[in-house]
Amino acid sequence: MLLPWILIVVAYLIGGIPVGLLVGRARGIDLREVGSGNIGASTALRALGPGVGTAVWIADLLKGFLPAAWAGWFLLRQVQISDPFPYLAGIGLAAVVGHCFSPYLRLRGGRGVSTSLGAVLALDWRVGVLSFAVWLFVVAVTRYISLGSITAIISVPVLMALLPRDQAHAAAQGPYTLFGIWLAVLVIIRHLPNLRRLLSGTESKIGQTAAAPVAEGVPSGPESETEYR
């Protein structure tokens, strides 16, 4: 059936919308020149204030949530595909891939954490809530956003595999667990620079001052925690 594949492409295009960059431009600020140069909620929070930063975070989350949630309703209630769960997993993953490799930014993008949370919430809200709780706990204890993100994304396939499901959703166990594995691999790969800084002790913690915009020809210090999430 062609329709689910069209929805996967649409999810990729929605996921690729660079919300932080667009919001920053509307306010006369190029977020690529702030801190580490990434354009997500963390940078928007520092450069544009908590209200705008929160709005960017919610928008990035919705890029993952809305395509998967709408497709779930459409494929289950309207089209009534007998086994929609592999397609739903593909739609959720496509939105995150779009965020990480945006077609509007020459396949550049962010780390995929916020959009991943949105997709996971759409597929299984229990896993979304629990993985977000893992993120909150790790960040509260260590003050490393990146470590919280990595730990939380690793918990997703584990929770997808272990949490019980009713008979109507039993067939989702395999596709959703596989979705969680691919999601974890993708997000961890996007966090490899953070992992290297964590291992070397140079990763910034919450509360540390972001690096100033880097002038041409002037070397910068360690990259801050600010990143396109």
C-alpha positions as CSV (number, residue, x, y, z in Angstrom):
1,M,0.0,0.0,0.0
2,L,1.4,3.4,-1.1
3,L,-0.4,5.6,1.4
4,P,1.7,4.7,4.5
5,W,4.9,5.4,2.6
6,I,3.6,8.8,1.6
7,L,2.9,9.5,5.3
8,I,6.5,8.5,6.1
9,V,7.8,11.0,3.6
10,V,5.4,13.7,5.0
11,A,6.6,12.9,8.5
12,Y,10.2,13.4,7.4
13,L,9.4,16.8,5.8
14,I,7.6,17.9,8.9
15,G,10.4,16.7,11.2
16,G,12.9,18.7,9.1
17,I,11.3,22.1,9.8
18,P,14.0,24.1,11.6
19,V,11.7,25.8,14.1
20,G,14.5,27.4,16.2
21,L,16.2,29.0,13.2
22,L,12.9,30.4,11.9
23,V,11.9,31.8,15.3
24,G,15.3,33.4,15.8
25,R,15.2,35.0,12.4
26,A,11.8,36.4,13.1
27,R,13.3,38.2,16.1
28,G,16.4,39.3,14.2
29,I,18.8,36.8,15.8
30,D,20.7,34.0,13.9
31,L,20.9,31.2,16.5
32,R,23.8,29.7,14.5
33,E,25.9,32.6,15.8
34,V,25.0,32.0,19.5
35,G,26.9,29.6,21.7
36,S,27.8,26.4,19.9
37,G,25.8,27.5,16.8
38,N,23.0,25.0,17.1
39,I,19.5,26.2,16.7
40,G,17.3,24.3,19.1
41,A,15.4,25.0,22.3
42,S,18.5,25.3,24.5
43,T,20.0,28.1,22.3
44,A,16.6,29.8,22.0
45,L,16.2,29.7,25.7
46,R,19.5,31.5,26.2
47,A,19.2,33.9,23.3
48,L,15.5,34.6,23.2
49,G,14.3,34.0,26.8
50,P,12.5,31.2,28.6
51,G,9.1,31.8,26.9
52,V,10.5,31.5,23.3
53,G,12.8,28.6,24.3
54,T,9.9,26.7,25.8
55,A,7.9,27.3,22.7
56,V,10.7,26.0,20.4
57,W,11.0,22.9,22.6
58,I,7.2,22.2,22.4
59,A,7.3,22.8,18.6
60,D,10.2,20.3,18.2
61,L,8.3,17.8,20.3
62,L,5.1,18.2,18.2
63,K,7.1,17.5,15.0
64,G,7.5,14.0,16.3
65,F,4.1,13.7,18.1
66,L,1.6,15.0,15.5
67,P,2.6,12.9,12.4
68,A,2.7,9.7,14.4
69,A,-0.5,10.4,16.4
70,W,-2.5,11.5,13.4
71,A,-1.2,8.5,11.3
72,G,-2.2,6.2,14.2
73,W,-5.8,7.5,14.1
74,F,-6.0,7.6,10.3
75,L,-4.5,4.1,9.7
76,L,-6.4,2.4,12.5
77,R,-9.8,4.2,12.3
78,Q,-10.1,5.3,8.7
79,V,-8.1,3.1,6.4
80,Q,-8.2,0.1,8.9
81,I,-4.9,-1.5,7.9
82,S,-4.7,-4.9,9.5
83,D,-1.1,-4.4,10.8
84,P,-0.4,-0.7,11.0
85,F,2.2,-0.8,13.7
86,P,5.3,-1.2,11.5
87,Y,4.2,1.9,9.5
88,L,3.5,3.9,12.7
89,A,7.0,3.1,13.9
90,G,8.4,4.1,10.5
91,I,6.5,7.4,10.6
92,G,7.8,8.3,14.1
93,L,11.3,7.4,13.1
94,A,11.0,9.5,9.9
95,A,10.1,12.6,11.8
96,V,13.2,12.2,14.0
97,V,15.4,11.6,11.0
98,G,14.0,14.7,9.4
99,H,14.9,16.7,12.6
100,C,18.5,15.3,12.6
101,F,19.0,15.5,8.8
102,S,16.8,18.4,7.6
103,P,16.1,18.6,3.9
104,Y,15.9,22.4,4.3
105,L,19.4,22.7,5.8
106,R,21.4,20.5,3.4
107,L,20.8,17.5,5.7
108,R,22.1,19.2,8.8
109,G,20.1,19.3,11.9
110,G,19.9,18.6,15.6
111,R,20.3,15.8,18.1
112,G,16.7,14.6,17.9
113,V,15.8,14.4,21.6
114,S,12.7,16.5,21.7
115,T,11.3,15.1,18.5
116,S,12.1,11.6,19.7
117,L,10.1,12.3,22.9
118,G,7.1,13.4,20.8
119,A,7.2,10.3,18.6
120,V,7.5,8.0,21.6
121,L,4.6,9.7,23.3
122,A,2.5,9.2,20.2
123,L,3.3,5.5,19.9
124,D,3.2,4.6,23.6
125,W,2.6,7.4,26.1
126,R,3.8,5.2,29.0
127,V,7.2,4.9,27.5
128,G,7.3,8.6,26.8
129,V,6.5,9.6,30.3
130,L,8.9,7.1,31.9
131,S,11.8,8.0,29.6
132,F,11.2,11.7,30.3
133,A,11.3,10.8,34.0
134,V,14.7,9.1,33.4
135,W,15.9,12.3,31.7
136,L,14.7,14.5,34.6
137,F,16.4,12.3,37.2
138,V,19.8,12.1,35.4
139,V,19.9,15.8,34.7
140,A,18.9,16.7,38.3
141,V,21.6,14.4,39.7
142,T,24.5,15.2,37.2
143,R,23.4,18.6,35.7
144,Y,24.5,17.2,32.3
145,I,21.7,17.6,29.7
146,S,23.5,15.4,27.2
147,L,24.0,12.5,29.7
148,G,20.3,12.7,30.6
149,S,19.4,12.6,26.9
150,I,21.6,9.6,26.2
151,T,20.3,7.7,29.2
152,A,16.7,8.4,28.4
153,I,17.0,7.3,24.8
154,I,18.6,4.1,25.9
155,S,15.6,3.4,28.1
156,V,13.2,3.6,25.2
157,P,13.8,0.2,23.6
158,V,14.0,-1.4,27.0
159,L,10.7,0.0,28.0
160,M,9.1,-0.8,24.7
161,A,10.1,-4.4,25.1
162,L,9.2,-4.9,28.7
163,L,5.9,-3.0,29.3
164,P,2.8,-5.2,28.9
165,R,0.2,-4.5,26.2
166,D,-3.4,-5.5,25.7
167,Q,-4.5,-7.9,23.0
168,A,-5.3,-5.2,20.5
169,H,-1.8,-3.8,20.7
170,A,0.2,-7.0,21.2
171,A,1.4,-6.9,17.6
172,A,3.1,-3.6,18.3
173,Q,5.7,-5.1,20.6
174,G,8.2,-6.1,18.0
175,P,7.9,-3.0,15.6
176,Y,7.9,-0.6,18.5
177,T,10.9,-2.2,20.2
178,L,12.8,-2.1,16.9
179,F,11.8,1.5,16.5
180,G,13.3,2.2,20.0
181,I,16.5,0.5,19.0
182,W,16.9,2.5,15.8
183,L,15.9,5.7,17.7
184,A,18.6,5.1,20.3
185,V,21.3,4.4,17.7
186,L,20.4,7.6,15.8
187,V,20.3,9.9,18.9
188,I,23.5,8.4,20.4
189,I,25.3,8.9,17.1
190,R,24.2,12.5,17.1
191,H,25.5,12.9,20.6
192,L,29.0,11.5,19.9
193,P,30.7,14.9,20.3
194,N,28.9,15.2,23.7
195,L,30.1,11.7,24.7
196,R,33.7,12.7,23.8
197,R,33.4,15.8,26.0
198,L,31.9,13.8,28.8
199,L,34.7,11.4,28.7
200,S,37.3,14.2,28.7
201,G,35.6,16.2,31.4
202,T,35.0,19.2,29.2
203,E,31.2,18.9,28.8
204,S,29.3,21.9,30.2
205,K,26.8,21.5,32.9
206,I,23.5,23.4,33.4
207,G,24.2,26.8,34.8
208,Q,27.6,27.3,33.1
209,T,27.8,30.3,30.8
210,A,27.4,29.6,27.1
211,A,30.3,30.3,24.8
212,A,30.1,33.7,23.1
213,P,29.5,33.9,19.4
214,V,32.6,32.9,17.5
215,A,34.1,35.6,15.3
216,E,35.7,34.6,12.0
217,G,39.3,33.4,12.4
218,V,39.0,33.3,16.2
219,P,39.3,29.9,17.9
220,S,36.5,29.0,20.3
221,G,36.6,27.2,23.6
222,P,34.9,24.0,24.5
223,E,31.4,23.7,22.9
224,S,28.7,24.5,25.4
225,E,25.8,22.4,26.4
226,T,23.6,24.4,24.0
227,E,22.4,22.2,21.2
228,Y,19.6,21.7,18.7
229,R,17.4,19.3,20.5
